[in-house]
Amino acid sequence: MSENHASTTPVTGPAPVPAPARARARREPMFPEGPAPDPAGSHHERRIRSFQPRRSRVTTGQGEALRRLWPTWGLDIDGLSRLDLGELFGDPELPVVLEIGFGMGEATAQMAAADPGTGILACDVHTPGQGNLLNLAEQKGLNNVRVANGDAIILLREMLAPDALAGLRVYFPDPWPKKRHHKRRLIQPEFLALAATRLAPGAVLHCATDWEPYAEQMLEVLSASPDFENTQPDGGYAPRPDFRPLTRFEGQGLDKGHVVHDLLFRRRAA
């Protein structure tokens, strides 16, 4: 189980769209002022990615939120410029946490509402989820949420300044369960080395997964990293902190006997 998994459902409908119309649809973005299909384009190297873009059906409400709110609350990760987080959130003193992979955004919205003194830069490639989070942020009056579209590696490496982040959250990333796909998992030594350069000293990297083998790998690589120290005196997993909401999807997994592991590691002082 993972909240960031995509599912495929057979769809029946009207007759196929003629080829010219399909070609035109591919050229024209669904939301001209919204998230770009591939914001970094060919600006950066091609490499193995830890995610798969998902362009599933967008509801009317999600689409309206993307059209209206993306120009002010959204950003494309193009890797071409350095972000000023103070300008992005309208408060140069606001501590900002990066969340990589937020699904449909319900937990992100809950955390933002519970902690208005912290900005959440929420990164994902799932268009319906982006629209849903923007919709939730508007409904709840959450001025401390911004939505980033694209590759989090490019965001960290090219667009964030050193020590810019007050925290990093990676909840239920794709576990890539097949052995030949393990190289696609996000939590790897190279990722941790990069993340450490963008986290302020003392900032916490918080991971959560319900996939036992991935939890074991996370604990192994985090414990071996020279840049992080475990917040748990026993060196193991952490209890779920109160600030991470128990989502409906996670609750269903727990009912089925799944075990969720939280890992909280602090960036060491330089």
N, C-alpha and C positions, 0 to 999 in steps of 0.2 A: 504494500500500500504506500502510495506517495501522493500528496496533494498536487504535485506538479506533473503527474502523468496525464497523457492525453488518451482518450478512448475513441474508437472508430465505430460508428453506427451506420448500417446501410440506410440509404436515403432514397426514397422514390419521389417522383415529382413530374413536372411537365416535360414536354419534349426537349431534347438537347438544344442548347443555344447554338446558333450558326457560328461557324469558325471565325468570321470577321468580328462578330460581337465578342467572342471569347478573347480574341487578340486585343481588342480595344479595352476590354475589362482588365487584362493583364497590364496594359500600359498606364491606365488611369487608376490612381489610388482611390480606395473606398472612402477615405477621409482626407481630402486634399490638404487640410491644415492640421491633420492629426499625425499619429505615429507612422513613420516611414517603414516600408517592408524590410529594407536592409540598410539601416542608417549609416553604417561604416563603409558599405560598398566594398570597393577594391583598395581603399586607403591603407589597409593593414593586411598582414600576412594571412594566408589561409592556413588553418591549423585545426586539429581535432577539438571540437567544441563539447562542452558538457551539457548542452541543451539542444532542443529541437524546436524551431519556431512553430507555433500552432495558430492557424488562422481560422478557427472554428466560428460558428454562427454568432453574430453580434446581435443582441436584442435591441429593440427600439430605444429603450432607456440608456443602454450602454453607448449606442451610437450617438445619441444626442449629447451625452456627456463628453464623448471624445470630440465632437465638433465644437462644442461651446468652451470646454475647459482646457483642452490640450494646449492652445496657444499660451496660456498663462500658468498652468500647473504641470505641464508635461515637457519632456525634453527628449530628443533623439541622441543616442550615443554615437556620434559620428567620429569621435577621436581627433577632431581638428582644432579644438580649443580647450583651454583650461577653465574649469568651472570655478566661479566665485560663489561658494555656498552661502555666504552672507547676503549677497545680492539675490541669489536664487530664492531664498526664504524670506527676504526682506528684513533680516535681523543679523547683523554681523556677530552678535554675541551668542546666537542660538547654537547649542551643541547639536550635531547632526549624526544620525546613525544610518548606515546603509543596510537595507534589507535586500538580499538577492533571492528572487523567486518568491512571489507573494500569492500565487494562485488567483483566487477571486477577490482577495483583498479584505475579507471580513476581519481576520485577526489583525491585520495592519491597521485598519480603522479603529478597532478596539484599543490597541496600544497607543495610537495617536491621541484618542480621546482621553485616555487615562493619564497621559503624560504630555500636556500641551507645551511644556517647557523644553521639549526635545523635538527636533525636526527629524522626519523619516523620509529618506530618499529611497523610494521603493522601485526596484529594478526587475523587469520581467519582459518576456517577448510574447505573452499571450494577450492578444487584442481584446477579447471579451473581459478578461480580468482587469486590464488597464481601464477600460470603460467603467467597469463595475466599481473599482476603487475610486475613481474620480467622482462617480455618482454618490458613493457613500460619503466621501469627503465633503461634498457640497451639502448633502442632506444634514450632516452632523456639524457643519460649520468648522471643519478641521483645516485651519490655515497652516498647519505644520506638516502637511503631506505634499510631496512632489513625486511624480511618476516618471521613471526613466525607461526608455524603450531601447533594447539592444543588448549587446554583449558586455557583461559586467567586468570581464577582464580588461577590455578596452577602456571602460569607464575608470577603473582603478589605475591602470597604467598610464593612460594618456590624458585624462581629464581631471584628476584629483591631485591636489597638492600634497606633499609629504605632511604627515601628522594631521590631516584635515578632518578625520573622522573620530567621533566620540564612541563609536561602537560599530560592530558588524554582525548581522544576523543572517544565518543560512538555515532556514527551517524546511525540512522534508525535501531536500534536493533529490533529483532523479537518482536512484541507487544504481542504475545500470547493472542489473543483477548477473548478467552473463559474464563469465570470466574474460572473454575476449573484448568486452566493453569496459572493463574496469579502468582502462586508461582515460575514459571519458568522465570519470567522477571528478567533481569539482574540488573536493578537499584532498589536495595532493601537496607535497613539499613545496613545489614551485609556486602554487597559489598562496600558501601561507607566507612564503618569503615576500611576495608582492604585497599581500594584505598588510603585513607588518609595517611596511614603509608608509602606508596611508593611514594607519591607526595612530592616534596619539598615545604616548606612553601611559600605561595603566588602563587603556581602553580594552573592552571585553569583546572577544569573538565568541558568539553563542551559536552553536549548531544543535539541531535536533533531527532525529531520524527514527523511523520505526522499522528499519531494515537492519537486523542484527549484525550481519557481516560488515555492512558499511559502518555501523557504529563502532565496531571493533577496529576497522581501518582508521576512522577518524581519531579515535583515542590513541592509536599507535603513532600516527604521523604528528598529531598535535603534541604528544608527550615528547617526541624526538626533536621537535622544532626548538632551535636555540632562541627564537624570538618570543615564545609564549610560555607561560607557566599556568598550571592547572589551579583553579580557584578552590578545588577540593583537597583538603589535607591528606586524604587517603589516596589521592592520585587517580580516582576513578570518575564515574559519571556523577552528574549533579542532579539533585531533585529539580523537577520542573519549577522554575521561578514563577511567582504570582503574576509577573507582568506579561508572561507568555500565555495568551488565552488558550483554553482547551476548545479547539474548533469542533464543529459537528462531524466533520470527516474523521478527525482524530478520535473522537468519542466512539464512532462506529467501529474503528479499528480496535480500540481497547475492548469493546464488547465482544469482539471476535478472538480475543486473546493476544493481540499484538502488544509488544512491549516497546514503549517509546523511551529513547535515551536522549538526555540533554547533556551537552558538553559546554562548559564555560571556562575559557582560557583567557588570561590577561596578557596583554602585550608587555613584555619586560621593558624596563627603562633602558634607554640607550647607554 
